Amino acid sequence: MSTERFVTRHIGPRDSEIDEMLKVVGVKTLDELINQTVPKGIRMDKPLNLPAPLSEQEYLAKIKGIASKNKVYRSFIGMGYYGTHTPSVILRNIFENPGWYTSYTPYQAEISQGRLEALLNFQTVVMDLTGMEIANASLLDESTAAAEAMLMMHSLRSRQAVKEERNTIFIDSDIFPQNLDVIGTRANPVGIEIVTGCYSEYQFTGKEFGVIVQYPSAKGNIRDYSAFAAKAKENGAFVTVIADLLSLALITPPGEWGSDIVVGSTQRFGVPMGFGGPHAAFLATKDEYKRNLPGRIIGVSVDRYGNKALRMALQTREQHIKRERATSNICTAQALLATMAGMYAVYHGPEGIKRIATHAHSAAVTIAEQLTKLGYKQNVKNTFDTIDIELPTGVKADMIRRKALDREINLNYKKNGNIGISTDELTSVTDINNIIEIFAEVAGKPAVKIDSIKEINTIPANLKRKSAYLSEKVFNMFQSETEMMRYIKRLEKKDIALNYSMISLGSCTMKLNAATEMLPLSWMEFGNMHPFVPAEQAQGYMSLICELEQHLAEITGFEAVSLQPNSGAAGEYAGLMVIRQYHISRGQGHRNVVLIPSSAHGTNPASAAMAGMEVVVVACEDNGNISLEDLKAKAEKHRDNLSSFMVTYPSTH
């Protein structure tokens, strides 16, 4: 039997405080308050069928049991997710610190200077490493960032290109599959045609508005895309590069060979894999395209006394102002993870980042050399951290898989029978020897153990980075833990978060998570899980996801729930896409009008526009309520093309 209710500790208030508040509003009981504020017709007529509430101790015991079902093996799968170490000074002072994780979106700059500086650091890291002129802070993940880049290139078309109906995008086939899938989903409703193939063989048709390449490629190759980028420009197409940010410490940044946009994930900068997220993504571009840039931009300004100050810049691009004409529906943008990634660069500095990148590269080259000696073929000519192993006659991938699982190692087993191996910051001598022994045993040959990972750089001279990065003072003065801790605390003290006071703003993002709920996020059983591991290794995650889906279905009254969207705005988009597909499946694809109240959150019309729908605004009355008269009139007017009605419940007003 629990001795204390979790909800009482987490939310409060005490009985005496409840009585005082009831007295102020003029009612005697909570039931009376509900009766006066919530119409009987919309109340649930039965209690929710949910498990009994748990105490803090009971919850921690349960979540620990769930975590224990996850089998955390060493992952060499790669494909956009890699092992990384979160420095303890960042883990303790940012990730586990309510001064950072309970603050509100920095719309009010005067109480957000600390976070704004941290996010400016993030932008600087991205700009320096990509070689671009401006970056945002930030986006939801690499795949949606790539899709945002596609839409941005489409919006940048000249009037002549629009007139010529340039609606084709070329995507090199050596791209992470999750990136291609998300780009494909986003392209369809807005009439963009995708063509895939080998970049070096592609013949432009005059219908392309943009191209996308992965750098290094999904297979692991560092390619010289400069000639292809020049060819794209000659044919009137923009160039987007999906880049591995850590690799750019060693290889030529895309900004130096012709890219217009660079996107990617900052997961490798101290943010655990977490079974696929959350991680902060980025989008960097040229200064001339800044008004088409999605997401927030932190800019340097001055306060009324003339002192240097930071603020969110160019907000007129964003959904909360421009609504259906916004550059994107992005709102929540993984700011906490962006802060961590920026601080990772601050803590390690340019030398540390280069050292980490060199370690990952050296480990991959070492494994490739040893496996080649055992008779395996390495198919990646110029690698950063990923190799593609072709198996000799008589050796099957399943033989390798069984041996690897015995040693609790996950590799990337490909459909063509080859095996991918990606190294990272955490790859150790023991890891490398284990991999060598696995391949040696299957080949029936003796393994040669290595005693250290020697620093190697096999990147060709024409692909090596020559320009400096992270030269700003902030990246070169906080390499000791004490100095780093003091810097983080100085920034924290400039902000107001829930650890200091109440924040009297209501928003979809203002959900207070208790310390007990946040604690498991730091556990390695959850943090060190690659999203592409075999399902039997992720039973803890699978049970957690299944249970949450069931609970949310019960609460919302629906039959099923998807947890795929990475934010509320992404959820809106997913829902609208389901509605769109439903109409198409019934032969009514012409139904593309969505009715949205004028009081709706800006993401609503922005999401609808991204789903290829026509937004029709429904008026609101002076008191903020939706005008039922106008709703009926608009529904009747558009009855033949009506797709849906989108409403916030309870209302935003």
Secondary structure, DSSP 4 states (H G I P E B T S, - for coil): --SS-HHHHHT---HHHHHHHHHHHT-SSHHHHHHHHS-GGGS-SS----PPP--HHHHHHHHHHHHHTB--PEE---TT-------HHHIIIIIT-HHHHSPPPTTSGGGBHHHHHHHHHHHHHHHHHHT-SEE-S-BS-HHHHHHHHHHHHHHT--HHHHHTT--EEEEESSS-HHHHHHHHHHHGGGTPEEEEE-GGG----S-EEEEEEEES-TTSB----HHHHHHHHHTT-EEEEEE-TGGGGTB--GGGTT-SEEEEE-TTTT---GGG----EEEEE-GGGGGG--S-EEEEEE-TTS-EEEEEE-GGGSHHHHGGGSS-------HHHHHHHHHHHHHHHHHHHHHHHHHHHHHHHHHHHHHHHTTPEE--SSBSSEEEEEPPTT--HHHHHHHHHHTTEE-EE-TTS-EEEE--TT--HHHHHHHHHHHHHHHT-PPPPPSS--------GGGB--S----SGGGGS--SHHHHHHHHHHHHTTB--TTTS------TT--PPPHHHHGGGGSHHHHT--TTS-GGGBHHHHHHHHHHHHHHHHHHT-S------SSHHHHHHHHHHHHHHHHHHTT-TT--EEEEETTS-THHHHHHHHTTPEEEEEPB-TTS-B-HHHHHHHHHHTTTTEEEE---SS---
